[in-house]
Amino acid sequence: MPDYDLAIIGGGINGTGIARDAAGRGLSVLLVEQNDLASGTSSASTKLIHGGLRYLEHGWLRLVREALIEREVMLRMAPHLIRPMRFVLPAEPGMRPAWMLRLGLFIYDHLGGRKILPATRTIDLSRDALGAPLKGRYRHGFEYSDCQADDSRLVVLNALDAAERGAVIRTRTRCVRAERKDVWHLVLEIRGRRDVATARALINAAGPWVGSVSEGMLGAPPSGRLRLNKGSHIVVRALFDHDRGYIFQISDGRVVFALPFERDFTLVGTTDEDFAGDPGTVAADADDVAYLCRAVNDHFRTAIAPADVLWAFAGVRSHYDEGSARPQDVPRDYVLALDDEPGAAPLLTIYGGKITTYRRLAEAALAELGPVFGARPAWTASSSLPGGDFPHDGVERLIAKTCAAWPFLDEAHARRLIGAYGTRVDRILGSARSPADLGPHLGADLTAAEVRYLMAHEWAQTEDDVLWRRSKLGLRLSREERGRLATFMAGAIGNQDK
């Protein structure tokens, strides 16, 4: 009798989404991740839940429709993490004409059965305040709807929900070998110690590491061709003082977003280029930063230079390679490759995928394995993620309720906590009646109570886990404060080990 029904390699959005769905269907699940959850591509996105407006030009209508439908499913599922945002698309002189943009946005508005988000409107950028931050050449533009997300927390909350439904989530655990017989025998390594687990089926959801997992751990080349694509982003001080994002057409055929980010900053991205090498070493290099700075300077009145960049990050997307010449033309859809050789335990390999469509990918993956596990109904479309059990338009009411229950919190602190934990904010604040009851303040508004919660319930072990993947407070803490946080966490781990 194997230990688990399903083993999953990879703790990004695809792996954790599948783990959650499978656990909710009553399967016993093991997920292993060699680093922290969302430590790769899933924390290096543009932080959007969107249909992909530019994908319409490629004719990827099925992908866009699926993503647009999922956009509102996810808004209902996690209203604390998924936030509606309006985007300004200026009509760029000499590029796609305004009528073409308007037609594309008409399709975008109607393709996915939009019910919650408002429709597109035309704006006069020479008169509207939304045109004030832009260069003077813009006269006309459009404002349309999509959503912004906290990508890494989305991963963590899928893992948390999976665990609460019985899945075993093992971070910083590397699968060093997998032997395939009628069941899978996995050799796992954690902190120099080895363990063995068995499972009826295995999913390779390692993202850009899919190929190395197939060849190095499974002992076989991947069943499809993998193409790696690097996307870089920068964060600078706020370039505008409103809550809309901007999307710009670039002369090389790409698009670049400039988005309000973490209240005081602007996120700019992304680049699109082929990548070769170890995905674990990827970084935004000087050319990436210069490209994004030029994109800002070509469109905004406020100029920036590489010295103004507060944070630069990059991720490697994995795609199924169908032979596109340019990186930006590679389809963003997912491909599921099932190896169900008779007499051997099945292997499912995941290629590609977008954060927006991860839930549908999980359903499709379990449908592929249906002959192994039997018919088990899908359930996630009407579910909520931990802390998301409130109406999609109820964030402001929840913030007000939190401020009333814990009056010592200022509004900005309450807003950040609700944006991360939703209705579970009480698990951090508890019976606190003053700031002192939350323990030492470790920088910005981060308290010992929050860090202890993240360590106990969300697999946080290092200061980077807390500051960049469970929050974005790394933008606000000084080097000294980061050191103090690291010391605090090391002490907490030491006390746990006693």
N, C-alpha and C positions, 0 to 999 in steps of 0.2 A: 504494500500500500504506500504510494508516494506521500511525501510530506505535504505537498501542495497540489492543487489543481493546475495553477498557472504561476509561472515564474516570469518576471519582467526584468530586463536589463535596461536601465536608463531612468533617471529621476528628473526628466524634463516634463514639459506639458503633456506630451503624448504618453509617456510611461505612467505618470501619475493619473492622467485622465482615464486610461484603460484600467488601472488598478482600482480606481474608485467605482467605475461602472461594473467591473467584474465582481468586486466585493459586494456591491449592492444587489447582484443577482444570486448571491449565496455561494459563490466560488471561494475557495481558500486561495489566497494570493500572497506571493512573496515578491517584493520589489527591491532590487539592489541598485545602488548608485555609488560610483567610485569616489565622488566628492560630496559636496553639499547639494541639496535639492536646487534645481534651477541654476546651477553654477556654470552652465554653458550657454547655448543659444537662447534658452527660454528666459534669461534675464537680460538679454542684449538686443531686444526688439525695439521698435519705434513706439511701443506702449499703446498700440491702437487695436481696437476691435472694429474692423471695418470690412466692407465688401471688396475693396480694392478698385477704386474708380479707374485707374489706368489699365486694369486688366480688361476692361471693355474693348479697348483698341485691339487687343490680341484675340478677341472673340471667345474669351473664356467665360461664356455666359453661365454655364452650369456652376462653375466655381464661385462666381460673383453672386449668383442667386442663393446658393447654399450659405455663403458667408453673410449675406444680408439678412437672411432668415435667422441665422445663429446670433447675429448682433443683438436682436431683441430678446431671444431666448436667454442669452447671457446677461443682459441687462436686468432681466427679472430674477435670474439665478443668483447674482452677486451684485446687488445695487450699491454695496459699499465699495467694491473694487472697480466696477464698470460704470463710468460716468459719461452721460451724453455730452457731446461737444459739437459746436458749430465750427465749420471750416470755411475759410475765405479762399476762393480760387480766382486770382486776378486773370483777366484776359491779357495775355502777353502779346504786345505788338509784334507782328511778323511771325507768329507761331500759330497754333491751332486757332481758327477763327471763333468768335463768340458763339455763332450759331451751332458749331460743332460741340462746344463745351455744354451749351444749353441742352442739346439733344442727348448727350451722354448723361447729363444729370437728370433729365426726364426719365430715361431708362433706369438709372440708379435709384430714383425715388420709387419706381413702380415694380421693379423686377422681383423684389423680395417680400412683397406684401407688407410694407411698412405700416405700423399701427401706432407706435408710441412717439417716434421721433418726428420733428417738424420737417416740412418739405423745403425744397430749394427756393431761394428768392434771389432776384437780381439786385445788385447794389451799385450805386454811383460812387466809385472810390474817390472821385474828386471832391465830393461833398460829405460823404459818410465818414464818421470818426474812425471806422475800420481802415480807411485809406491813409490816415494821418502818419502811421509809422513807415509807409512805403515810399519808394522813389516817386517822383512827380509824373512819370510817364504813364501811370495807370489811370484809366478813366472808368472802365467798367469791370465788373467781376460778379461772382456768384457766391452765395453762402449756402452750404448744404450741411447735412447731419451725418455724423458717425459717432464713435465712442472712444474714449481714452481709458486705459486700464493700467493697473499695477501688475505687470506680467509675472514677476517672480512670486508675489504673494498669491497669485492665482494658482501657481504650481503648488505652493506650500499648502494651500487650503484644499486642493484636490487630494494631496497626500494625507492631510489630517482627516478628511472625511473618509477616505479609504481605510485608514487605521481604525477609526471609530466604528467602521462596519466590519472589522475583523482582519483586514490586510496587515501583513508584517512589512514595515518600511525600514530598510536597513541602509542608512547613509554611510558614507566613507567605508564602503564595503565593495571590494573589487571581485568580480568573477574572473578567476584566473584560468579556469578550464571548465568545459561543459562536454560531457560524454553522452552520446545519444544512443539509446537502446529503445526498449519499449516505453521507457520513461527517461527523462533527462536527469543526469547526475551532475550537479553543479559543485565545483570546488570554489569556496569563497575565502577571501583573505581580508581580515580586519585587524589593524594594529599588530601586524606580524603573526597573528593567530589564524589558523585555518579551520574551516568548518565545511560541512557537506550538507547539501539539501537536494531533494528530489522533487520532480514535478511532472505532471502529465503532458504539459505543453509549455513552450518557451516563446517569448516575444522579444525580439531584438529591437528595442526602441532607443538606441543609443545616439540617435541624431547623427552628427558628423563623425561619430566614432563607429557607425554601423559597420563599415568595412573592416576596421581593425578588430572589432569584436568577432565578426564572422571568420576572419582569417586566423586571428591569434588565439581566440578562446574556443570557437566552435570547430576550428580545424578545416574550414571550407571557405572558398571564395563566396562573396555575396551573390545572390541570385540575379541581381540587376546591376546596372552601371550607376555608380554614385558620382554626382557632381557637387562640389563644394563651392559655396559662394559667400564672400565676406561682405558684411555690412557694418559700417562705422557710424558713430554718432558723437556729437559734442554737446556739452551743457555750458551755457554762459549766463551771466546776469540777465534779467528780464529785458527783452527788446521792445516790449509793449506792455501796457497796463490794463489789459482786458482779458477775458476768458476764452476768446476764440483762438483757433489755430489757423495757420496759413499753409497752403500747398502751392508750390511754384513749379512751373515748367522750366526745365533746364535745357540749354541749347544742345546738349549731347543726347537728348531723348529721355533722360531720367526725370523723376520728380523728387523734390526735396521738401520735407515738412519743417515748419518752425512752430513748436507747440508750447503753450504755457505748461510749466512743470514745477511741481512742488512749491507752488505759491510765489516764489521769488526768482524763478529761473526760466530759461527757454531751452528746450531740447531741439536740436537740429539734426536731421538725418533723412535718408541714409545713403551711403554709397552702395555700389553694386559691382563687384569684381570677382573673377574666378580666384580660387584659393587652393594652394597645394601645401601640404605639410601637416604638422601636428596641430589639431584644432585647439589644444590646450595652451598653445603659445600665441594665439591670435591677439592682436592689439591694433588700435588705431594709430597708424604711423603718421609721420610729418606730412606726407602727401595727402592722406585722408583728411587731416585737420585743415590743411590749406584749402582743399577743395570745398569743404563745408563752409569755411570762412568766406571764400569767394562767393559762394551761393548766397550767403547772408548779405554781403556787401553789394551784390548785384541787384538786390531787391529792397533792402531796408535803408532808411536814411542814416541810421546809426551803424557805423562801421565797427567791425571787430577784427582782431588779429589773434594769431595763435596764443599769444601771451594772455589773452582774455579768457581762454578756455579753462573752466574749473574742473571739468571731468570729461575725459574722452574714453569711449569704450567701443568694442567691436565684438561681433559674434559671427559664427560660421553656420550658414544654413545648409542643410543637406537636401539635395533634390535627386529625383530620378532623371538620369541624363538621356534625353531623347534627341540630342544633337543640335540644339539651338546654337547659333553663332555667337550671340551676345548674352552676357549673364542676365541682363534685365529681361530677356525674352524667354528664359527658362520657365516652364509652367510651375506655378506655386501650388498645384494640387498635390494630394498625397497618393502614393502607390503602395499597396499592400501585396507582398509576395509571400505566398504560402507554399511551404515545402511539406507535403503530407505523404511522403514515401510510405508505401505499405509496410506494416510491421515495425515502423519507427515512430517515436513520439514526434508530433508536428512542431514545425518551426515557422513563425510568422515574422517577417522582416518589414519594418516600417521605413518608407522613404518619404521625405518631405513633410508637408503639412504646414498649416498656419495656426497661430494661437487662436484665431477666431473660430476655426472649424475643428478644434481638437475634440470636442464632445462628439461630433458626428464621426470623426475618425475612430474614436473608441467604440462606438456602436458598430461601425463597419468591421473593425478588428474582431470583435466578439461574434459577429455574424459569420466571419470566415472560420472561426473555431467552433461554430455551432454543431457540426457533426461529432465533435469530441465531447462537448459538454451537454448537448441536448438543447432543446428550445427553452430559452429563459427570456422573459419579456424585457424589452428596453424600459428604462424608468427615469433617466436623467433629465429629459426635456422639461418636465414640470417640477424639478427638484430645486433646492437652494443649497448653496455652499455654506459652510459654517459661518455664522454671523450675518448671513444674507436673508434671513427669514423676516423680511419686512417689505412693504410696497416699493416698487421701483422709483417712485417719486417721494419717498419718505425720509430721505437723508437729512434734510433740514430739521424735520420734526424730531428725529432721533438725536441729533446734536443738541437741540434745545432741551430735550428730556435728560440727556446726560449732564448738561450744565446745571440743570435744576437739582438733579440727584447728588452731584458732586460740585457744589458751588465754588470750591476753591480752584477749579480748573478754569483757565482762560479759554476763550472761544477757539483760538487757533489750536491749542493742545487737544481740546475735545474733538475738533474737526479731524485732526490727524488720527486720533485713536479710532474714531468711528470709521474713517476711511480704510483703516487696516483691519479692525476687528468687528465692526458692525454691532449687532446685538450682544456679542460676547464681550463687550468692553468691561462688563462687571467682573469678569474673571481676572482682570488686571487690577481694577480699582477696588473691588471688594467692599469692605466696610470702612475704607479710608475716610477720614473727616478733615484731613489737612494734608498739605504736600509732604510733611514729615512722615506721614503714615505710609508713603510709597517708597520709603527708603532713600538712600543717597541719590542725588541727581548726578548723572554721569556725562552731561553735556547736552546742550539744546534743551528739549523737554523730555529727554530719555531718563527714565527712573529705574531703580533697581527692581521694582515690582514688575515692570514690563520685561526686563531682561530675564528675570527668573522664569516668567511665564514662557518666554520664547525658548529658553533652554529646556524647560520641563515638558513642553507640549509641541513645539514646532522644530525640534531637531537642531536648534542653533548651538554651535559649539565654539565659534570664533567671533571676533569683533566684526569681521567682514560679513559673516552670516547675518548679524544683526543690522549693520549699518548700510549694507547694499542690497541684500536679498529679502530681509523681513521688513525693511524700511529703506528710505533714501537719506537717512540722517548723516551718512558719510559726507554729504555736501555741507553740513553745518558744524560738525565737530572738529576741533583743532587737533593737531598731532598729539598734544599733551592729553587731551580728553580721550582720544582713541587709545592711548596707552593706559589710561586709568580704567577704561572699559575692559581692555584685555586682561589687566590685573584682576579686576573684579570677577570676570568670567573664569579665569584660571583658578581663583580661590573657590568659586562655587562648584567647579568640576571636582576640585580636590576634596571638598566636603562631601560631594555625592559618592566619591570612591571610598570613603572611610567606612 
